[in-house]
Amino acid sequence: MTISNFTRRAVVGLIAAAGIAAPAAAEVDFSGKTIEWVIPFSETGGSAKWANFFAPLLSEALPGQPTVVVKFMPGAGSTKGANWFQEQKHDDGTLLFGTSGSTQFPYLLSDPRVRYEYNDWIPVMASGTGGVAYLNAEDGAKFDGSANALKDTNFIYGSQGATRLDLVPLLAWQMLGMNVEPVFGIKGRGDGRLMFERGEANIDYQTSSGYLGGSAPLVEAGQAVPMMTWGALDADGNIVRDPTFPDIPTFKEVCEATDGCETSGPAWDAWKAFFVAGFPVQKLAFVPGDTPQEIVDAYTAAFQAVTERADFAEISSKRVGKYPVFVGDGSKAALQTATNVDDSAKQYVLDWLKEAYGVELN
Amino acid sequence: MDVFATALPALGDAWGLILQPIVLGYLVLGVVMGLAVGVFPGLGGIAGLSLLLPFMFGMDPILGLALMIGMVAVVPTSDTFASVLMGIPGSSASQATVLDGFPMAKKGEAARALSAAFASSLFGGLVGATFLTMFILVARPIVLAFGLPEMLMITILGLSMVAILAGRIPLKGVAAAGLGLMIGTIGEADAGGSLRMATYDIPYLTDGLKLVIVGLGIFAVPEIVSLLRQDRSIAQGASLGAGWLDGVRDWAANIWLSVRCSIIGVVVGVIPGLGGSVVDWIAYGHSVQTTKDKSNFGKGEVRGVIGPESSNNAKEGGGLVPTLLFGIPGSGSMAIFIGAVALLGSGDIEVGPSMLKDNLDITYSIVWLLALANVVGTILCIAASGGIAKLTTIRFTYLAPFLFMLISFAAFQSGQNFEDLLALFAIGLIGIFLRRFDWSRPAFLIGFVLSNPVEKFTNQAFQIASFRFRKSFGEGMEYVFSPIVIVLIVITVASVILGIRQAKMIMAEGEVQSGSKRAPLVFLLVIMAYLVVALVNANMIPDYNMTDKIIPLVVGCVALFCCVVLLIQMMRRPEGDAIFADKEIAGEDANAPHGLWSTLAWFAGLIAATWVVGFILALIGFLVAFFRIRAGSSWAMTLILTACGIGFMCIMAGALNRDFPPGLLQGMVDLPWPLK
């Protein structure tokens, strides 16, 4: 980027942000407007990284090249921002809202703070990630593709909380019959990895980008042994190997190989439902429910254009991971799979949370 | 020597990258933007970086780094203006600076305090960078040696600084710290998610109170209200004494203190998970302990400025270690920084363990860009300090409305809720009464800041330790009593013993007269009532969530015990005893021409009007009414000042893409920005 280009965009950004916007055109044209992409998290989290990656690309692809700014509205584990978005009406199409697994899980678990309804909103884009669980070198030596030899070991795991995304690994380990004691209250997966590196925890999991950046070097150095990925979804909704980690078995494979772990029945259904909501469809972008179709189409086309960029695979794999981005109808289908958990699966998880961790959500 | 063989060429490459005119140009641009943004207390780094993010995508890495680092580096420098001149702690890095910096400004020595602070910052930054250049190569195993028990001990060392800042009645200091700790536990517990003194019906409380709000409420609000009541300038007699050269001389005379505090800053900054919250208090405590004549601390002792300021810029350097080597951000702005680095260039630079192997030249560039940005920023700040210090000679009635405007805006930015303003007001009231009755405000703030780390590290260390003890007794002991822990215990014990012996000499609130029993007694009873309610509330948490209730219970009981002892002492001692300290009896506050409540009503009015018509409309009304009625200005003057205030607010908020608190009106009618 040249300096003049930088200056021009800076000036445009400042003027637009100051609210001196040009009059709106009749058809969908965002010239001179500022799109606000609201994220219900702080500036520092993964969702911020995700939105900041897409924002400039979206700006180039939308008609009229509006400025896209990411705004942050953290609070109450993202339920505050989602409750706020529920109240928003269509204005001139300049509002986008992003959610993540942390917004989906309280919704699925009927958290009392949830006053939003996913089905009222219109999704325009969805993207996912994967996750990898790994063991320390000593216990990793006992891992043979099944968890049979790990059932007598006591594990410690640094966790952000049983009702968060950590629900997926904790339930998986429990299904494998492993004895994993979570140490709650850490602030991010990076802190969990640090606890693992210090030898205080002996089992850990990271999302794909965290694993590639921080944990893969530990594996190379012989300090960690990958155990399993959560897998990825194929077009028919089956769990298959994660394309980013084709050499690591999925939890489904490990479960099948382990005595007493079943890939059917209420436990499996519950795990799979929450896995889908937390990983393959982790992040979604929405417009308000009463948005006219032409504006929805404009966003769909813009995100489509972003994913069809010649360099998209390259730039996205480094920044948000090598996973499919769903747009248009694809994002609607993704939303359906991510937010529809049948009552028995939900009840199973609620009972398990209460029994194992004493967590009650009402 | 193997290490040097790779390090020296990388260092050379780094300087090659940095010393290009265009890189330096971007660095200066970043510094200037950082200084401009830094005037907002409690917002600077994060807001500025968010503003830059859209431009980072695909940008040449070294240019992007220069721009971002220029901006981040000067925030701990530029927020010194607010903390010294106005007594407003901009961030956790400048809290301890307020203790002696602001009293210096009141004595008319603002320029001296500022330049001593800036010289120390600059030096600290350079010491930090030099130290890091060597240390970063061997840092990984050392950082990993700091486990949970070690972090807990450092937190407790920070907490032990309460002993030195407790004031004349140590029990009051301990109770104040206990109250701070208890207020820090409000909200959803990190470990089990239990609610403490909060309900889901008030979502605001479930997130707990933000440090910015508590810092502003405890330090800034009481000082603003007090000065406004006295209707004078900040500098007594509106005259400026010592100039900026004196400050630099002060720093030079205390260079060894500056060196030691810089080292403290880097070392504590290096440990991930602690951030900057304890550094400046440890440095302040160290400054007090190593000063022979302690009688001036809290009243404008220049060493009390040099110590914390030397440490806080060095800490920024130290904080790069966990950020770059482990990918774990030490602060909010560092977290955005990590995200932004991934956007740079072709996305090759991955913050994390590979930084040393693959990008050592970039790593060194970052370290030295930070140092260089410090130099540029400091020189600009020193150059400006003489002029800006003149602010302290203006009649305070003309400054106060702008300060109310600034702190309200800063408070709102921390959570974007109207409740932020209410919380600021409520904490401000606590601050006013702590100050009035000579309860140590620094002790309260230390308690609040360290509340979360104390609880988190205690629970986690306990859980892992019991896991180790179950394996074998030896392994448990080895984990809990590592050599580092033992050293830290020794330092803590020594600092508590020294602190208790010295505390009586350090009066953070200056001389306070004592008077009748009634008012101090009522305040004590109110605090006790809160503690009892909080204790009952914590006790209602079910036992399986022991992690969520144990710390509030233990701390609450200790604080309540102190209060009970104080109550007994108050009943037995005669009126006029030091325990009945009350600023309304004699001194500046008592002789002020304006009353406390009528002055506070102005601030309350601003908040109430905001609730109805939104911030900007309320602010217009507030400024006009204030200048016209309270300050007695002419209409022309009133309108000019109001326009300046509103214009400044809109330009800054517009540039930073920030909203203002909306009111009921905005809920009914759609208004254009900035009214919306």
HADDOCK unambig.tbl for C-alpha pairs under 7 A between the chains (distance, minus, plus):
assign (segid A and resid 1 and name CA) (segid B and resid 59 and name CA) 5.77 0.50 0.50
assign (segid A and resid 6 and name CA) (segid B and resid 55 and name CA) 6.97 0.50 0.50
assign (segid A and resid 14 and name CA) (segid B and resid 655 and name CA) 5.33 0.50 0.50
assign (segid A and resid 17 and name CA) (segid B and resid 654 and name CA) 5.71 0.50 0.50
assign (segid A and resid 17 and name CA) (segid B and resid 655 and name CA) 6.55 0.50 0.50
assign (segid A and resid 17 and name CA) (segid B and resid 657 and name CA) 5.68 0.50 0.50
assign (segid A and resid 18 and name CA) (segid B and resid 654 and name CA) 4.43 0.50 0.50
assign (segid A and resid 18 and name CA) (segid B and resid 655 and name CA) 6.52 0.50 0.50
assign (segid A and resid 19 and name CA) (segid B and resid 673 and name CA) 6.16 0.50 0.50
assign (segid A and resid 43 and name CA) (segid B and resid 336 and name CA) 6.38 0.50 0.50
assign (segid A and resid 44 and name CA) (segid B and resid 332 and name CA) 6.15 0.50 0.50
assign (segid A and resid 44 and name CA) (segid B and resid 335 and name CA) 4.93 0.50 0.50
assign (segid A and resid 44 and name CA) (segid B and resid 336 and name CA) 5.25 0.50 0.50
assign (segid A and resid 49 and name CA) (segid B and resid 339 and name CA) 5.60 0.50 0.50
assign (segid A and resid 52 and name CA) (segid B and resid 54 and name CA) 6.95 0.50 0.50
assign (segid A and resid 56 and name CA) (segid B and resid 54 and name CA) 6.28 0.50 0.50
assign (segid A and resid 75 and name CA) (segid B and resid 207 and name CA) 6.52 0.50 0.50
assign (segid A and resid 76 and name CA) (segid B and resid 203 and name CA) 6.61 0.50 0.50
assign (segid A and resid 76 and name CA) (segid B and resid 206 and name CA) 6.58 0.50 0.50
assign (segid A and resid 76 and name CA) (segid B and resid 207 and name CA) 5.87 0.50 0.50
assign (segid A and resid 113 and name CA) (segid B and resid 200 and name CA) 6.40 0.50 0.50
assign (segid A and resid 161 and name CA) (segid B and resid 191 and name CA) 6.83 0.50 0.50
assign (segid A and resid 183 and name CA) (segid B and resid 460 and name CA) 6.10 0.50 0.50
assign (segid A and resid 183 and name CA) (segid B and resid 463 and name CA) 6.98 0.50 0.50
assign (segid A and resid 184 and name CA) (segid B and resid 191 and name CA) 4.70 0.50 0.50
assign (segid A and resid 185 and name CA) (segid B and resid 190 and name CA) 4.65 0.50 0.50
assign (segid A and resid 185 and name CA) (segid B and resid 191 and name CA) 4.25 0.50 0.50
assign (segid A and resid 185 and name CA) (segid B and resid 456 and name CA) 6.49 0.50 0.50
assign (segid A and resid 190 and name CA) (segid B and resid 328 and name CA) 5.81 0.50 0.50
assign (segid A and resid 198 and name CA) (segid B and resid 144 and name CA) 5.32 0.50 0.50
assign (segid A and resid 198 and name CA) (segid B and resid 147 and name CA) 6.58 0.50 0.50
assign (segid A and resid 200 and name CA) (segid B and resid 464 and name CA) 6.85 0.50 0.50
assign (segid A and resid 213 and name CA) (segid B and resid 350 and name CA) 6.63 0.50 0.50
assign (segid A and resid 213 and name CA) (segid B and resid 352 and name CA) 6.13 0.50 0.50
assign (segid A and resid 214 and name CA) (segid B and resid 352 and name CA) 5.87 0.50 0.50
assign (segid A and resid 214 and name CA) (segid B and resid 353 and name CA) 6.30 0.50 0.50
assign (segid A and resid 318 and name CA) (segid B and resid 347 and name CA) 6.11 0.50 0.50
assign (segid A and resid 319 and name CA) (segid B and resid 342 and name CA) 6.26 0.50 0.50
assign (segid A and resid 319 and name CA) (segid B and resid 347 and name CA) 6.90 0.50 0.50
assign (segid A and resid 358 and name CA) (segid B and resid 544 and name CA) 6.39 0.50 0.50
